[in-house]
Amino acid sequence: MKLPSSARAVVIGGGVAGCSVAYHLARLGWTEVILVEQHELTEGTTWHSAGFVGQLRSTVTQTKMIMYSAGLYPELAELTGLDPGWHGVGGLRLAATPERVEESLRLAGAGETYGLGLEVISGAEAKEMLPLLRADDVRAALWLPGDGWLDPALLARALAAGARKLGVRIHTGTRVTGIDVAGGAVTGVRLASGTGDSGDSGDFEEWSVQAETVVVAAGAASGRVGRLAGVDIPVVPIKHQYVTTESFGVPSSMPTVRDPDNIVYFREENGGILVGGYIRNPEIWDTTTPLDEPRTVFPPDMPKFQESWESAVRRVPELARTGITKVVHGPEAFTPDGEFLLGETPVRGLWAAAGFCVHGLAAAGGVGKVMAEWIVDGAPEYDMFGMDLRRFGAHARSTSWTRAKALDSYSKYYDIVYPGEERTAARPLRRSPAWVRHVELGAAFGEKSGWERVNWYEPGGAPPPGDPSPRPDGWAGRIWSPAVREECLATRDAAGLFDQTSFSKLEVSGPGALEGLQRACAGQLDRPVGSIVYAQLLNERGGIEADLTVTRLAEDRFRLVTGTAFGVHDASWLRGQGLDVRDVTSAHACYCLWGPRALDILGSVSGDDLTFGYMRAREISVGNVPVLAQRVTFVGEFGWELYCPSEYGLTLWDTLVEAGTPYGMRPAGYRAIDSMRLEKGYRVWGMDITPETTPREAGLGFAVARDKDFLGRAALDAAHRPAPAGPGTPDAATDAIAGAGAGAGAGADVVAEAGAPARRLFCLVLDDPRQVCLGGEPVRAGGLPASRVTSGGYGHRVDRSIAYAYLPEGTAPGDRVEVGVTGTWVGAAVTTEPLYDPSSERVRRLPS
């Protein structure tokens, strides 16, 4: 079948990723889709997959994608007439330590919120299900009846058959030799087919196919393919082993088993058992031409596999008397954080569906679904930021950084990941000008998007007697410090000094800047120079794609401040709306001075008028340093964000510390910020608000202008009819934040919808202050599953355990719910927000 000269889309890669993307593009109605594979289907990374399908994952999106996949795979047989190799045998996940039991209880709680059928069972019950199992040390297990395993080759062929039935043309034996780019957009691919191997002068036939959509789904070779277009796709091929044993009567109905405490997994295979595991000292496949040969395997390395095999023998003693018949040692495409790489690259129209790590087969159906929706509709159904290629910055181009992170991710793949736990690989990388001072002050650092950020400063002594905030129970108390409380109270009583240099800063300027931003942002930006507006970027469905502040620096110049990890994503979204965006994050240091003594402190080192209003910005001098001072807050206290060119950053920090110390000011970190923003009801994008939530649902209707058109307005209007501006949330038109959160500029016009959505975000206060939520905990109303916690923590200024959750619109303050915290159901009250300073007097008024 001859290749066409043009196509609507070209998918590169004939494994489960490429076949699923092609199938789902055709399913959404795209014609003239072609898929090219340099070998035969599945002969790259897919063919040697162990095929496990475990639905329960650590995030909502991961779980939804795999649940979708598990539902799709059985249907493929009916759709195509081919067996997709699905074995719906269920799955056991064992817990052999107290810590793993806690993790299992948290996962079970999350599973309830996903509508995922599962059960927490005892070790004895697990053995009843699988008599081969030695379970005397198993403290608990999760039983997931919807889990199972797949034959990877059969699945890919079924997906390919489905794609062909819908009109997709599949060309095997066809190598991509080039990707054409013009004006920052993909224009086509160059292909070769023939008998020669790469690098020789074999008999090749060459084609060029024009296409404005190209999807790189080339498994471990995706990085090499991306470089043909000048794009970095940070995939690291890592060697992964599993073995299969001779048959010894294992029934085909045996459930899959994961034993993460012993870094091993296993399932039935031809009457024997397939055993795999995650070694602690993984090895990179160090090659510049990955997958150039079909069905790549490496020689067996049984010494490295010894720990996993011994673990399997302990768990299934019969294995000690069973021979190994096959060793499969092949490349897996790992990523710096062990998660997929999906979405559009910096080259418009060039997409990636790569980095499947070792769970890609399970989610392949979901990957095809979201990629097709993204390409065809402009946005997928689910919140994809955790898998979005744009979550990484320019440092992901570094081979050494990518490799160090990927090796760390692989080696700890089965470790318990505690919320707030910090990994140390490839650190430090990005540092604020004041980093050296943070080290001197004993900072406990966290990392986000490569930035070293202060979590807290280690306390100088024991907490004061009678401290009403003892260490929280459970996981919330594992990564905790009494310093966080001290920093919160110092900010309340005097002032706190926070280093927010890591927050992403984007500038849009020139003719058309206002018009373009007005279309992209839901907030009203046509305000006087010096105004600050809190706004969201919405997608066509009215979902929140970004949450930021916009400062008008001049008639045709605007600065947008967004979260540390969101700059690449938000800039890409804005460029997609036709705006010229410059990332100026590294050009400016930013320190936040917040608290009732902030005016006294700043006034002692600045001769400028500091009484300008809330949500306003002004150029001032602080000591010898030129500063842009912005009257905004993310903690609910009076003060400023203070921006200066980076070369002044260390001097500005020293000036503020010297000036503030006599007033009781205390340097403080991000854990204190998070505690205080919960008390004020400030939202965080990616947790409380996502592309799946609208401003009205999130309680942010006050930040949406009704006197202009903007992207997503039609969807909002269709759901809710406008009404006169109202108070919105208790902080409407009074509070705002920098980067992420809740609030609005003074006098904001709003969309106050009369047609209520089915849900809204509510504040909960837990009855037991020692039980602290970390996000993802199940919420029950009237004894029935109702929601999950979006974010939670302890509010030190109000001495309450606080959580946020979406609940039915009819919910009202005073209603009672229950929150599942690590298997314990805790009563909670729905409350009016914000809990702290509900009139926002501390934010708006000059301190007396």
N, C-alpha and C positions, 0 to 999 in steps of 0.2 A: 504494500500500500504506500504509494508515493506521498512524501511529505508535502503539505500545502505551502504556498509562498507567504501566507499570512494566517493568523489565528487570533481569536479573541483572548485566549490564555494559553500559555505553555507551562506545563508542570514538569519540573526536572526531578526525576527519581521514581523508580518503580517499586518501592517498598510500600509498607502499609501507610506511611504518611502521604506519599504522592498519590497512591491509588484512592485513598480516602478523600483527599482534597479534590481530585478530579471528579470523583463520584458525586460529592456534595455540590460542586459548582454546577454540574449538569442537572442535579436534582433541583437546584434553584432556577433552572431555566436557561443557563448559558449554553449556547451552541458554539461550534468551532473551537472546542477545547482539545488540545493534544497533550499527551504525556510521552516523554522520552526517557529511556533507560539505557545506559551504556552496555549492560549485560542483559540477562533475562530477568523477569520480574522476581523480586525478593532476594536477588543474589548479592546485594550490598550488605546492609546491616540487619535487615529483617530476618533472614532465613534462620539465623542461629538463636533467635530469642527463645527464652524458656516459656514465654506465653502466659504468665500469670496475670489474672484479672482480679485485682483487689480494689473494691469500690471505695472503701473508707479511707480518706486522705486528710491531710492536715488543714486544708482550706476548702471553702464552699465550692469554689470554681473547679478545683481538681476533682472533687467528689461528683459534682454535677456532670462533668465531662465523661467520667468513667461510668457513671450510672447510665448516661445516654448510650455509651458504647455497649455496655452489657445488654441494653435493650435492643440495640441495632443488630448485634451479631447473630442472635437466633433468627431474626427476620430475614437475614441475607439469603438463607437457604430457600425461603419461599419466593423472594424477589428474583433470585438468579437461577434457581435450580441446582446450585452448587452447595456442597457442604463447606461451611466456613470454619470447620474444625472447633466448634464451641463445645466445651464440656462444662455444663452448669452443675458442678459437684459441690459447690459451697466452699467456704474457706474458714480455717482456724488461725487465729493469731494468738500465740501463747505469751503468757507473762510469768516469768520465773523469779522476779525480784519485786520487792515492795514498790520501788519506783516505777516499774513497768506496769504494775497493777494500777497505780495512780494514773498513768498515761492511758491505760485501757479504759478506765472509768471516764476520763475526759473525752476520749474518742467516742465512747458509747453515747455520752451526752450530746456530742456534736452530731452523731449519726441520727439521733432522734429528731434533731432540727432539720435534717436533710430529708426526712421521710424514708430513711434507709432501714430496712428490716434487719435487726441484729439482736444478739442476746449475749449477756455476760454469763458465762458458765464456769463451773469449777474444773479443776484438773481431772477429777474423777469422771466428770461428764464428758470431757474431751476424750478421755481414754475409751469411754463407752462408744463414742462415735468412731474412734480409730483404735482398735485393739492393739495394733502394732506399736502404738506410742508408749514410751515410758514417761509417765506423768507424775511421779511421786514428788517432784520439785516444782510442778506447775501450780502456781497460786491461783491463777484465773486464766480464762481464755475468752476471746471474742469469737462468736460464731456468726458468720455472715452467709446466710443461705444463697444470696444472689451472686456470690463470687464463683470463680471457676478458672479455667484455662483454655487457651486457644492454640491451634496449630498455626504458626505464623504464615507459612506458605499458603495454606488453604484460605486463610482470611484474606490475604492480599489478592489472591486469584478471584475470590468471590467479590471483593470490592471492585477489582478491575472488570469483572464480568458485568457488574451492575453499571459501571461507568460506560462500558461499550454499549449496553442496551439503551443508554440514554444519549448515545451519539458521540462519546469521547473516542478519539482515535489514539491508539497506543502503539508506539514505535519502539521496539527493543533493538539492541545492537546499535544504538545511536548515541554518540558521544557529543556533549556540549563542548565546543572549542572556543566560544566567545559569547559575551553578552554585550549588546550594543546599547550605548547610553548617549542621549543628546539632551542638552538643556536640563540636566538633572533628573531626567526621566528615562526609563527603559523603553527602547524602541524595537527590540527584537533579539533573537538568539542565532548564533551560528552553530551548525551541527555537522557531524561527519559520521558516515556509516561505511563499514567495509571490513576487510579481513586483517588489516594491520593492527599491531599493538601500539600503544601510545609511545611516541618517541621514535618509531621506525618509519620507513617509507613504504608502508603497505598500500594496498589498493583501496583508497578511500574515495567515497563520493561525498561532496560537500553541498550543504544547503544553507540558505538564510531564510529565517521565518520572521516576518514582522509581527510584533505583538506588543501591546501596551500593558499587558499583565503577564508577569513571569513569576512562578513560585519555585523557590529552591527548597526541595524536599529530598536532599541527597544524602541523608544520614550522616555518617562520619566524614563524608566528603563535602559537606555543605560549606565548610570554611573555604575550601579550595575553589568551589564553584562561585561563592560570593565574591572572591577576590577578582574573578574575571570582570566584574562590574565595579571594582574598586570599593567593595563593601566588606566590612568585617562582621562575620558571623562567628562568635566565639565558641566554637565547638572543639572539644579536646577528645581525640580517640583514646580510650582507656581499655586495657585488656581485661576481659571478664571471663571467668571460667565456670562451667558446671559439668557434672558427670552424670551418666546414666548407668544403672546396674543391670545385671542379668535378671531375668524373670524369676520371681519366687512367690508367685501367687497373689500379688497385690491386686485387689479388685479395682476395676476401672471407676467405681463410684467413690473411691477414696477422695476426701476433700483435700484441697491445697493446704499447706501448713507453712506458716511463717513463725520463726523463733528468733526474734530480733535480739534478745539477750545473748544469744549464742551465734549471732550473725550468720544464720543459715536459713534456707527455705527448701521445701521439697514437695513433690507431687508424684502421682503415678505416671509411669511411662512404659507401655508394652508389658505390663505385668511386673515390672520392676519399679524402681524409684529414680527420679531425676533429682539431683542434689546440687544446689548452688549456694553461693555465699559472697560476702563482701569482705575482702581481705583488708588488713590495716595498712599494708604497704603496696598500694596499687602501682601499676606501671603504665606509663604513656606509650602508645604506639608512635614512635618518633619517626614520622615519614612525611614527605612533602607531597606524596601521591597516594593518599588513602583510597582504598577500594578500586584502584585501577584494575586489579585482577578480581574475577568473580569469586564469591564464597571464600573470602579471606579467613584463614585460621592460623593460629600460632602453635608451635609445639607445646604439648602438655607441660605444665609446671606444677607437679604434684606437691613439692615442698611448700609452695605458697598456698596451696589449697588445703594443707594439712589441718589447719584449725577448723575450717568449715566441715571437712569430712569427719573429724573426730567429734565435733558437735552433733553431726547427724547420726553417728553411731551411738552416741549416748542417748539421743532422743529415740532412735529406732534400733534397738540392740541387734535385730536380725541382720542389719547391714554388715556387722562384723563377720558374718559367715557368707557374705554375698560378694561376688566379683564385680568389678567395674568393666563394662563392655565398651564404653565410649567416653572420651573427654572432648568437650567442645570449648575451645579457647579462642574467642573472637573479639573484635573491637566493638565497644559501645560508645555512642556519641554523648559524652558528658558535657556539662556546662559549668560556669563558675559557681552557681548556687544550686545545681542539681535539679533545675526546673527547665521546662520547655523554652525554646526561642521561637516565638510566633509573632507575626505582624509584619508591617511594612518597614522596609529598610530606608536609609536616607535617600536612596534612589527611588523616585516616585514610580509606582507600578511594579517594583521588584519586592517580592514578599518572601518571607522565610517560614518554613514549617520544619524545624530541626531541633536538635538537642533532646532526643527522646530518652536519654539516660537509660535506665533499666525498667521504666514503667510505661514506655511509649506504646507498646502493643495494647495495653489496657485502655489507654485513652485515645487510641488512633481514630476511632469513630467520632469522638468529641472534638478532636483536633480538626478533622475534616469539616465538621459542622461549623465551628466558630470561624475557621479560616474562610469558608465560603461566604458566610454572613458578612464578615469583615470586608471582603473584596466586593461583594455584590451590593450590600446595603450600606456600607460605610461604617458599621459598628456591629460587633457580635452581640448576641443575647446576654452573655455573661460578662462579668467584670474580669478583664484579662490582664490587668496591669502586672500581676505577679509573674506572668509568662511572656509579657510584651518585650520584644527585643529592645525597646527603647528604655527599659529600666536600667540599662548600663550606660555609663558615660564613655568619654574618649579613652579612659584608661583600659577599657576592655580590648582595645587594639593591641595591648602589650601581650606578647606570647608568654612571657614569664609570669605576669600577673594572672592571666587566664589559667595557665597550667597549675600554678600554686593553689588557686581557689578550687579548681576542678578536682585535683587530687585530694584536697581536704574534704570536699563535699562527698566524694566517693567513699573515702575511708571512714566517714562518720554517717553513712547513709542510714544505718539502722540504729544509730544512737538516739536517745531521747533528746528532743530539742525543747529546752525549757524557755518559755517566753522571757525575753530580756537577756538570754545567754549571748555572749559575744564570742565570735570566732576570731582567731588571731592570725590566720594565714595572710600573707602578703600585706601586712600592716607594719608601720603606718605608711600611708600614701599621701593623702591630701590633708594639709594642716593649716589652721588659721594662723595669722600673724602672732596671735597671743598664745599659741600652743606651748611655747617654752614656759610661760607664766603658769599655765594650767598644770604643767608637770611639777613645777616648784610648789604649787599649792596642794599637791597630792590628789589630783583629779583621777577619778575612775572613769576611763574612757569607754565609749561605745563607738560603733562605726556604722555609717550609713552612706551608701553610694561612694565609698572610698574615703569619706571625710572622717577624721577623728573628732568626736564630739564628747563634751563632758556630760556624763550621766549624773554625777554628783562629786563633791569634794569630800574626801575621807574626813570624818569628824575628828576633831582634836582631842576629844575625851568622851567620857560616858554621857549618855543622855541625861537630862535633868531628872531628879527624883520625881516619881509620880507621873512619868510620861504616859499620857492617855493613849498613846499609839504604839502598843507592843508589836512585835513581829507578827505579820499575818500568818494564818494557818496555811498549810499546803504549799502548792507551787508558788503562790504569790510571795511567800516568805523566803524562798530559796535565794533569789537575787534581790536583795533588799538592804537598805542602810538607814539608820536613824538620821543620817545627815539630810535626807530628803525632807523630813519634817522640819528640821532646823532651817533649811533654806526657804521653805514655804513661809514659815512664821516670820523670818527676817524680812521677806518681801512684803508681808502684810503689815509689819510694825515699823519698818524703816525703809529698806530698799534692797532689791536683788539686782545683780549685774550678770547678764546672760550673754554668752557668745553665740550669735546666730549667723555667723559668717557663712556657714554651709548652706543656708537657704538659697534656692536658685533665684537668680535675678535676670529678667529678660527685658530687652528694650525694643520698642517699636517706634519708629520715627519717620518723618518725611511726609510729603503730600499724600493724603489718603489714609494716614495712620488712624485718625479719629473715626473716619467712616468705616474702615475695615474692622477696628476694634468694637465699634458699636454693633456691627453685624455678628461678631464672634462672641461677645460677652452679653450675658443676660442683664447685667446692671447698666444703669444710666451713667455714661462716662463723660457726657458733654457738660462738664462743670468747670469752674474757674481754675486757672493754673494754680497749682499748690493743693488741689483737692485729692483726697484719697477715697477710693470707692472699693468696697468689698463686693466681689462678683463671682459668678460661676460661668464656665464654658459648658454649654449643653450640646448633646448630640441631637439627631433628628427626632429621637423618641422623647426628648426632654430630660434624659438622664444626665447626671453631672459628670462631665469628662475632666473637669479641673476646678479647683477652688483656690482663689488667689485674691490679692489686693492689687489695684491699679492706681498708680500715682501719676498725676498729670504734671510733668516737669516743665513743659512749655506747650504752646498752642499745638505743635505737631510732634511732641515727644512724650512718650509714656514709659514708665517702668513698672513691670509686673513682678511681684514676688510670690513665689510658690514654694512648695515643700522641697526639702533637700534632694529627695530621690526622683522628683517629678519634672525637673527642668527639661530633660531631653524629650519626654513625652509631651509636655505642654507646648514646647516650642514647635515640635512636629505638628501638633494639632493646629496651632495657629498658622503655620506655613501652609497647611492644607486648606486653610480658608483664604489663601492668597496674600498673607501678610509677610512682610520682610522683618524677620526677628533676629536680634543679636543676643547671644548669651553672654552677659557681662558679670556672671557670678564671681569669677576670680579677680575682677577689677576692684571689688569693694569688700572691705571688712564691715561687719555689722554687729554692734553690741546693743543690747536692750537694757535700759535703766528704768525699772518699774518699782513703784512703792511710794508711800506718802511723803518720804523725804527726798524724792527724786528732784523736785524743783529746787530745794535748798542745795543739793549736791551739784546739779548742773549749773545753777546760778553762781556758785562759788568759783567756777572756772570758765564762765562765759559772760561776756558783757552784753550779749544780744537779748532782745525781748523774747522771753520764753513763754509768754502767756497766750500765744496763738492757739486757736481752738482745736478741739478734738476732730480727728480725721482730716487734719491739715499737715502740710509739709513746708519746711522753711530751711534755707541755707543759713547756718550759724557757724561760729568758731567755738571750739572747745579747747581751751589752752591755746596752743599754736596750730591746732589741727582744723582744716576745713571739713565741715560736717553737714550732711543733709539730715535734719531731725524730723521724724515722722511721729505724730501723735496717734499711735495705735498701740494695741496691747493684745497679748494672747494669754494673759494671766488674770485680767480683771482688776488691775491696779493702774493708777495714774503713771504716766511716763512716756518714754519715746523709744523708737528704734533709731539708732544713730549710725549712719552710713558714712564711711570715709574711704578715699582711695587706699588700696591695700598697703602701699608703702608707709602710710601713717598709722597702720593698724596697731602695731605694738605700742607706739607712743600714746595713742588714744586710750588703750586699755590701761596703761600705767597712770595716765592722768586721771581717769575715772576712779581707779582703785585708791589712789592717794587722796582724791577729793572725798570719796564716799566713806572711807574707813572711820573717820571721826563721827559720822552720823549713824553708824551701826549698819551700814551697807554690807552685804555679804555676796561674794561671787557664788553663783548657783548654776545647776545643770538642768538637763532636759527632763529628768524624772520629776523634778519640782514643777517644771512647766506643765507636764502632762497631768499632774495632780491638780494644779490650779485651773487648767482649762476645763477639766471635768466639772469642777464646782461651778464654772460659769456657763456650761453647756456649749462650749465651742466645739464645733465638729472637726473631725480629721478625715480628709479624703483617703479612700482606700479602706476605711473602717466604718465610720458612721455614715459616710456618703460615698457613693460609687456611681459608675455609669448605669447601674440598674435602678437608682433611686432618683426621684425628681425633687426639686427644691421644696415643693409643697409637702411631700411626704417627710422630708428631713426637717421641717419647721423653718425653712429658709425662704418662704414665699416673699417676705419683706425685702429681700435682696434682688428681686426680679422686677425690672422696669416694665410698666404697662403702656408707656407712651412712645414706644419705638418697636421696630421689628428686629428679630434676632434669630439665629439658628436655634431651632427647638421650640419656638413660640407656638407654632401651629399645633404641635403635640400637646403643649400645655393648655392651649385654648380649647382643644377638642375634649380634654379631660375635665376642665374646670372653667366655668364662665367667669369673667372678671367682675369684681365688685369694688366699691370704694375702698381706698387704702385703710387698713386697720392696724392694730398694734402688732399683729403677727405673734412672734414669741415674746416673752416678757422683755427681751433685750432689743426688740425691733427699733431701728432708727436710733439706737444709743450705743451699741457696741460694734466693734469690728476687730479684725485680727490681721496679722501678716502671715501670709503663706497658706494657712488652712484653718478653718474653724467656722464660727457662726457670728453673725452680727451684720450691721449695715451702716452705710454712711448716713450722716444726719440729713433728715428730710427726704429720704429715699421714697420715690414712688414705687408701689408694689403691686404685684398681682395677688389679690386676696380672693382665693377661689371659693365660690359658693358650693360647687360640687365636690364633696369631700372624697379623697382617695380611700382605698380600702385599709390603709395603714398609715401610721405616723410614728415618728421617733419620739420615745418618751424616756424620761429620767426615772430611774429606780433607786431607792435607798434600801439596802439590805438590813434586815433586823439584827444580824450578828456582825459587828464591825470587824471581827477577826476573819471573816470569810470575804475574800476580795476577788473580784472577777478580773480575768485577763483577756477576755474576748473569746467568743465562740460558745459560751456556756448556754445550755438549753433554758428556755423560759416556758413555764406552764401557767395557764390561766384557767381557773376552774378545774384543775387537775388534768387538763388536756394540753398537748404541745401547742404552743402559740408562736414562738419566735426563738431567736438566739441573741445573745449579748453582742453588740457591735464593738464596744470598748468599755473598759471599767478600770477601777482603781480606788485608792483611798484619798479622800479629800481632807487634808490636814487642817485647813482653816475652819472647816465645819465639823470635823471629826465624824465623818460618815463614810461608809463603804458605798460607792456609787457605781451604777452601771447604766448603760443605754441600750434600748432594744426597740425594734419596730413592733407595734402592737395595733390591734384593730382600732379604727378611727373612733369608735364609741368609747374607748377607754378614757378614763378621767382621773385626775388627781384624787387620791384616796382609795382607789382600787387596789386590790391585793393580787399578787402573783407569787410564784415560786421560781427560784433560780437554782439550777443544779451546778454546784461547785464541787468538782471531783467526786461525784457520786453522792454528795450530801445535798438534800433539798432544803434551801434556806428561804424563809419568808421575806418578801420585799414589798414596799409600798410604792405605788406610782405617785410621783410628786410634781408639783409645779416647779419649773426651772426658770432662772438659775437658782441654785441653792445658796450661793454666796452673793451678797450685795444685789438683791433682785432689782433695785431701782437704778443700779449702775452709777450711783453718786460718786463712788471712789474713782471711777474711770473718767467721768466727764468734767467734774469740778476741780478747779485748782485747789490744792491742799492749803488749808488755812495756816 
